[in-house]
Amino acid sequence: MIVTILTTVIGLTMIVLAVRTNSRFRQEQKLPMQWMLSRSRPLSNTVIWSAPRILALSLIPALAIVVLALFAIGSMILTPRPGQEGMVIPSLIFIGGIFLGAQILHLRLIEKTLHGAE
């Protein structure tokens, strides 16, 4: 039960972040999706791939929701090994945190690229 609740909270948080960002960048047709690391140029100036706004903002949340839903289903139907029963919730929080961190980083890089914000 707690796994389902945590999965839902993480998924909804990611959706809310994407919707709020969509309203901020409504005037943009495409948003950056991938940057190239370079020693001579700042990261925000080296965009190598862009995507339509809706795709760019929904890709990470969609991937996270699929992975977290599979995690929740697995936690309900699979039996953990002896001694690993208490690792389900910390693992879920870790995986959800990685997805949230990746989405926040992506949104900040978009903001920095488009508006030069620090």
Secondary structure, DSSP 8 states (H G I E B T S, - for coil): -HHHHHHHHHHHHHHHHHHHHHHHTTT-SEEEEEE---SSS-GGG-EEEEEEHHHHHHHHHHHHHHHHHHHHHHHHHS---TT-GGGHHHHHHHHHHHHHHHHHHHHHHHHHHHH---
